[in-house]
Amino acid sequence: MLCVSALMFLTVANAAMPIPAPPDVAAKNYFVIDFSSGKVLAEKNADYKIEPASITKMMTAYVVYKEMEADRLSMDDMVDISEKAWRMGGSRMYLEVNTKVSVHDLLKGLIIQSGNDASVALAEHIAGTEEAFVQLMNQYAANLGMNNTHFVNCTGWPDKQHLTTARDIAMLAVAIISEFPEHYSWYAEKEYTYNNIKQYNRNKLLWRDATVDGIKTGHTESAGYCLVTSAIRSDMRIISVVLGTDSKKARASVSQALLNYGFRFYESHTLYDADEVLSRPRIWGGEFENITVGLAQDLAITIPRGAYEDLDATMDIDKNIEAPVTKGQQVGLVNVSLGDEVLASVPLVALETINKGGLLQQAKDYLLRLMN
């Protein structure tokens, strides 16, 4: 952890690795970010709207996770397979009409086999109709800040009104991994057998790169070949969204090139953990003389590789903190910079509630402040 007890000047001249431009790759759109800090490492047409094909199913799964989180759905629930779900074309897990299948099996078929039939079956079970389920998808997209996204179906079936962007997809990928880590491991599974039919995950990087653990492929004539990838190396996770390539091979090679670029030239560090005590400043008129302060969330930064020792950290604490103070109340700022660039400026907050002290304590502190 970076020491923040006082202004810190750590410098190692010219230690940081120079960073070249991102590789020139054959994709219409791409977006690469560090998972922990959210720093953009590379982008091209990241806000251009494009049909996402089966990458749509990331949001379908996200809604399923939300339903389970709210205890409105469980993995053991049995789902009736409608004729509509059974008739779905494209990639399927080969469900049989008028049978019952568990949410567990359908979710695996959705994630690993990219089953359109599984998507529709889950949508109908959760919301009654696919159309009603799509309303949930769009509401969750809005909640996540996916402002350039509009879903029309739960599968990614081609539709000129069914659109998203590389940036918005990255937001969804971050949400899936951070909010539902207990479910995320399924995105790394290479195969799934249902109804005696074995199918393989279409993300070829799962075989080529041991650091890759997801996330989703997509393809239609209008969208091209797409791939959302996540990989973790030396505790740094990078998410890459590649849209509009011309082949399965291209989407894999482009994604690999962008991941390698990010890991080669950048490093990520969690400087301070949420609720870590960073200081115990004086509080006036309180039941105690000092209050513990820190950050409400982890503070992660992404920097050029080799630049860690060049970081400067300052902690600006209010010199006149007065009781009462409630937990979470801002009492200052933590600033992290690299040279002239401010990398982060985040609120320093109280980690505990301090009530007013007795009249004697308040009077004592009043006199002490007058003398200072």
Phi and psi in degrees as a GROMACS rama.xvg file:
@    title "Ramachandran Plot"
@    xaxis  label "Phi"
@    yaxis  label "Psi"
@TYPE xy
-73.3163  130.969  LEU-2
-69.2841  130.75  CYS-3
-126.441  14.9381  VAL-4
-69.485  -19.0851  SER-5
-156.577  172.119  ALA-6
-59.8664  132.054  LEU-7
-121.986  128.227  MET-8
-116.615  105.141  PHE-9
-119.194  119.831  LEU-10
-135.263  135.342  THR-11
-133.219  105.406  VAL-12
-59.2954  132.074  ALA-13
58.0705  29.0598  ASN-14
-79.7469  -28.7336  ALA-15
-70.9791  144.294  ALA-16
-75.3053  132.735  MET-17
-65.0481  142.681  PRO-18
-110.192  118.629  ILE-19
-78.5935  172.682  PRO-20
-64.8535  153.003  ALA-21
-57.1437  155.123  PRO-22
-62.845  146.537  PRO-23
-82.3232  103.495  ASP-24
-118.114  157.648  VAL-25
-89.1361  72.8782  ALA-26
-139.697  141.578  ALA-27
-67.7874  -37.0658  LYS-28
-143.554  141.736  ASN-29
-154.003  160.282  TYR-30
-153.701  126.368  PHE-31
-127.98  125.481  VAL-32
-135.187  156.287  ILE-33
-80.1031  130.682  ASP-34
-64.1746  -44.2564  PHE-35
-72.6131  -44.413  SER-36
-95.5455  -21.9963  SER-37
80.4983  5.49072  GLY-38
-66.5959  134.118  LYS-39
-79.9572  123.462  VAL-40
-97.279  -28.5523  LEU-41
-165.119  148.331  ALA-42
-158.791  153.256  GLU-43
-150.606  119.708  LYS-44
49.119  43.8299  ASN-45
-67.7805  -20.8458  ALA-46
-109.675  11.8901  ASP-47
-79.5306  128.309  TYR-48
-75.9074  135.06  LYS-49
-147.142  152.385  ILE-50
-69.5342  129.944  GLU-51
-90.5735  -3.98103  PRO-52
52.9041  -140.17  ALA-53
-72.3293  -6.61093  SER-54
-59.2733  -22.5041  ILE-55
-48.9379  -35.4568  THR-56
-65.0051  -15.1883  LYS-57
-61.5009  -41.536  MET-58
-72.7562  -36.1138  MET-59
-57.8399  -46.4839  THR-60
-64.844  -39.0688  ALA-61
-60.2151  -41.6695  TYR-62
-63.858  -40.6041  VAL-63
-59.3539  -44.9902  VAL-64
-60.2924  -41.6214  TYR-65
-63.3137  -38.5872  LYS-66
-64.9446  -39.2924  GLU-67
-69.6759  -38.2227  MET-68
-60.7466  -34.9791  GLU-69
-87.1044  6.98433  ALA-70
60.5379  29.337  ASP-71
-99.7045  0.313407  ARG-72
-156.922  148.129  LEU-73
-136.629  161.08  SER-74
-61.0521  -26.6033  MET-75
-87.3158  -8.46839  ASP-76
-59.625  139.942  ASP-77
-97.9977  134.878  MET-78
-113.286  130.288  VAL-79
-74.8693  131.474  ASP-80
-93.1637  112.549  ILE-81
-80.8681  167.97  SER-82
-64.6438  -36.154  GLU-83
-60.9687  -46.2588  LYS-84
-63.1394  -43.2727  ALA-85
-62.2319  -36.1319  TRP-86
-81.2463  -6.73146  ARG-87
-57.637  135.048  MET-88
-90.1655  -167.259  GLY-89
71.0318  -152.115  GLY-90
-68.9944  134.674  SER-91
-142.253  161.569  ARG-92
-102.759  5.07305  MET-93
63.6475  56.3758  TYR-94
-71.8885  155.186  LEU-95
-108.429  134.86  GLU-96
-62.0956  147.317  VAL-97
62.558  25.1807  ASN-98
-109.406  173.118  THR-99
-116.921  133.105  LYS-100
-132.313  141.472  VAL-101
-71.4671  153.534  SER-102
-57.7398  -38.7281  VAL-103
-54.3073  -50.8429  HIS-104
-67.7706  -40.3535  ASP-105
-65.4005  -38.8003  LEU-106
-68.0413  -37.8193  LEU-107
-65.2569  -42.0089  LYS-108
-63.7781  -34.3941  GLY-109
-67.2552  -48.0425  LEU-110
-78.2412  -46.7407  ILE-111
-87.3954  -42.2868  ILE-112
-97.9256  -5.59109  GLN-113
56.7088  42.6706  SER-114
-70.8715  116.657  GLY-115
-65.5271  -36.5404  ASN-116
-65.3246  -39.1642  ASP-117
-64.7909  -39.9146  ALA-118
-60.15  -48.574  SER-119
-66.8934  -40.5411  VAL-120
-61.2832  -43.8817  ALA-121
-65.9517  -41.7582  LEU-122
-61.0137  -45.0136  ALA-123
-67.418  -36.6407  GLU-124
-66.3709  -38.918  HIS-125
-78.5639  -42.6127  ILE-126
-119.412  -0.0301475  ALA-127
94.5472  -47.8725  GLY-128
-138.201  159.354  THR-129
-62.4234  -37.6833  GLU-130
-61.3397  -41.5864  GLU-131
-68.7079  -36.7883  ALA-132
-63.9927  -38.1915  PHE-133
-61.1823  -33.4039  VAL-134
-60.8454  -39.8859  GLN-135
-64.0397  -42.3935  LEU-136
-57.0396  -46.5798  MET-137
-68.8727  -32.5708  ASN-138
-68.1924  -43.4586  GLN-139
-66.4441  -35.9644  TYR-140
-60.5563  -43.3558  ALA-141
-63.3655  -41.5931  ALA-142
-62.0282  -32.5268  ASN-143
-84.0169  -5.45971  LEU-144
84.6641  18.9691  GLY-145
-80.9845  74.1154  MET-146
-74.3201  -14.6172  ASN-147
-110.061  26.0119  ASN-148
-115.586  136.949  THR-149
-144.07  117.376  HIS-150
-94.4746  144.075  PHE-151
-116.193  -25.583  VAL-152
-144.946  175.49  ASN-153
-100.654  3.68056  CYS-154
-113.103  -27.3123  THR-155
95.6969  11.1089  GLY-156
-56.0545  137.331  TRP-157
-54.9299  131.388  PRO-158
-160.394  130.855  ASP-159
-65.9788  -16.5473  LYS-160
-95.9275  -4.21736  GLN-161
-95.0177  97.5099  HIS-162
-138.073  150.809  LEU-163
-154.733  -173.462  THR-164
-132.842  164.723  THR-165
-61.379  -40.1513  ALA-166
-63.7667  -43.986  ARG-167
-64.6968  -39.1118  ASP-168
-62.7707  -38.6053  ILE-169
-62.5523  -39.0742  ALA-170
-58.6348  -42.3851  MET-171
-66.9699  -40.8184  LEU-172
-59.9698  -44.127  ALA-173
-60.7303  -42.1955  VAL-174
-63.5362  -43.8363  ALA-175
-61.1368  -47.0323  ILE-176
-70.4011  -41.7085  ILE-177
-79.3447  -37.5248  SER-178
-83.9046  -29.6595  GLU-179
-132.832  57.2577  PHE-180
-61.5856  -25.7233  PRO-181
-68.5312  -20.8633  GLU-182
-102.155  -16.2575  HIS-183
-65.3228  -27.7048  TYR-184
-58.9287  -24.3041  SER-185
-62.7012  -25.8949  TRP-186
-70.1545  -12.5148  TYR-187
-96.6526  -5.94233  ALA-188
-72.6622  134.243  GLU-189
-88.3225  -18.9749  LYS-190
-153.425  159.601  GLU-191
-150.712  135.236  TYR-192
-111.301  122.843  THR-193
-133.46  135.563  TYR-194
56.9794  37.879  ASN-195
64.5528  18.9856  ASN-196
-116.137  113.784  ILE-197
-89.0358  130.015  LYS-198
-129.039  153.283  GLN-199
-109.416  145.003  TYR-200
-59.1495  134.068  ASN-201
-81.0665  -4.61617  ARG-202
-81.0804  96.1184  ASN-203
-67.9049  -18.4843  LYS-204
-67.9456  -18.9495  LEU-205
-63.2687  -26.8787  LEU-206
-90.3042  -30.6003  TRP-207
-88.3831  -28.5506  ARG-208
-133.873  110.701  ASP-209
-66.4333  -15.7608  ALA-210
-84.5122  -11.3892  THR-211
-82.5663  131.834  VAL-212
-130.822  22.8733  ASP-213
162.59  -177.847  GLY-214
-131.548  -54.3436  ILE-215
-155.624  141.52  LYS-216
-101.81  166.844  THR-217
-159.387  149.17  GLY-218
-160.936  129.616  HIS-219
-144.703  166.421  THR-220
-59.142  -39.8797  GLU-221
-77.2616  -33.4219  SER-222
-88.2915  -22.4262  ALA-223
77.9195  -163.257  GLY-224
-97.4854  125.944  TYR-225
-125.74  153.853  CYS-226
-154.316  127.587  LEU-227
-105.58  122.319  VAL-228
-123.3  143.801  THR-229
-131.768  136.607  SER-230
-141.362  151.805  ALA-231
-131.601  125.457  ILE-232
-135.511  127.669  ARG-233
50.7387  46.5644  SER-234
69.2777  11.5166  ASP-235
-111.085  124.302  MET-236
-107.201  131.423  ARG-237
-119.008  139.615  ILE-238
-113.324  129.993  ILE-239
-121.934  130.26  SER-240
-116.708  118.064  VAL-241
-121.602  124.354  VAL-242
-127.045  146.388  LEU-243
73.0973  41.0925  GLY-244
-92.5402  173.381  THR-245
-103.349  4.46451  ASP-246
-164.183  165.328  SER-247
-60.6803  -41.7964  LYS-248
-63.0765  -41.2059  LYS-249
-66.4042  -42.8442  ALA-250
-64.3639  -33.724  ARG-251
-72.2343  -45.4476  ALA-252
-68.7468  -37.7071  SER-253
-64.6033  -45.4016  VAL-254
-61.7164  -42.1073  SER-255
-62.8411  -41.8976  GLN-256
-62.9803  -41.4077  ALA-257
-70.0735  -39.1723  LEU-258
-62.9147  -46.347  LEU-259
-60.9622  -38.9208  ASN-260
-60.9308  -48.6379  TYR-261
-61.9476  -45.7676  GLY-262
-71.0017  -31.2016  PHE-263
-71.3546  -37.8391  ARG-264
-109.136  -4.87858  PHE-265
-130.647  156.818  TYR-266
-137.013  151.048  GLU-267
-121.555  141.1  SER-268
-137.981  135.858  HIS-269
-90.1417  108.421  THR-270
-77.1309  -42.0498  LEU-271
-139.753  139.604  TYR-272
-86.8834  151.015  ASP-273
-57.648  138.153  ALA-274
69.9713  6.61271  ASP-275
-71.3285  131.876  GLU-276
-74.6683  115.413  VAL-277
-99.0081  -23.2934  LEU-278
-165.083  164.537  SER-279
-131.336  74.059  ARG-280
-72.6908  166.146  PRO-281
-69.995  139.858  ARG-282
-122.488  135.231  ILE-283
-98.6748  135.206  TRP-284
74.926  20.6343  GLY-285
-103.777  171.83  GLY-286
-70.4927  -20.2613  GLU-287
-126.977  160.39  PHE-288
-83.5508  -22.0773  GLU-289
-129.586  158.093  ASN-290
-132.56  140.517  ILE-291
-84.0988  135.847  THR-292
-130.724  152.916  VAL-293
-171.379  -150.889  GLY-294
-113.445  147.832  LEU-295
-77.7169  -25.4932  ALA-296
-134.882  159.022  GLN-297
-56.8343  143.753  ASP-298
-110.833  109.745  LEU-299
-113.731  146.073  ALA-300
-134.307  152.561  ILE-301
-120.568  129.599  THR-302
-135.783  163.183  ILE-303
-57.5853  140.872  PRO-304
-58.4514  130.171  ARG-305
94.1729  1.67011  GLY-306
-99.241  3.74206  ALA-307
-58.0885  -40.5212  TYR-308
-72.6771  -8.67162  GLU-309
-90.9426  -2.85615  ASP-310
-68.5994  141.525  LEU-311
-114.892  138.303  ASP-312
-128.671  136.117  ALA-313
-129.662  150.801  THR-314
-125.481  115.037  MET-315
-105.034  104.225  ASP-316
-107.592  137.685  ILE-317
-57.784  126.319  ASP-318
-81.6771  -7.38239  LYS-319
-126.91  57.0614  ASN-320
-74.7505  123.181  ILE-321
-116.269  137.465  GLU-322
-72.7622  149.372  ALA-323
-83.2362  150.6  PRO-324
-128.174  131.866  VAL-325
-98.1621  151.19  THR-326
-56.6018  131.745  LYS-327
93.6369  -7.97059  GLY-328
-72.5482  135.933  GLN-329
-72.4048  133.823  GLN-330
-129.317  7.76254  VAL-331
167.393  -162.226  GLY-332
-138.141  148.622  LEU-333
-112.146  125.671  VAL-334
-118.129  133.526  ASN-335
-124.448  129.457  VAL-336
-136.271  158.256  SER-337
-129.958  105.107  LEU-338
64.6094  -128.526  GLY-339
-88.3098  -2.2438  ASP-340
-95.0199  123.894  GLU-341
-82.6172  114.577  VAL-342
-84.0827  -32.8235  LEU-343
-156.779  140.872  ALA-344
-140.419  102.646  SER-345
-124.017  150.392  VAL-346
-63.9321  135.794  PRO-347
-92.6422  124.96  LEU-348
-123.943  159.596  VAL-349
-69.8776  134.191  ALA-350
-94.6586  1.99656  LEU-351
-153.255  162.179  GLU-352
-93.962  129.526  THR-353
-119.66  119.061  ILE-354
-84.8354  169.545  ASN-355
-64.1227  144.103  LYS-356
-81.8613  -178.823  GLY-357
-68.6278  171.29  GLY-358
-60.3511  -37.4836  LEU-359
-64.3448  -43.9014  LEU-360
-64.5872  -40.6261  GLN-361
-65.2156  -40.7425  GLN-362
-66.0701  -41.6302  ALA-363
-60.3996  -46.8998  LYS-364
-66.0071  -34.5729  ASP-365
-61.9811  -43.3812  TYR-366
-68.8206  -40.3271  LEU-367
-61.2573  -39.5485  LEU-368
-68.4172  -34.5291  ARG-369
-65.3456  -33.7261  LEU-370
-81.342  -18.109  MET-371
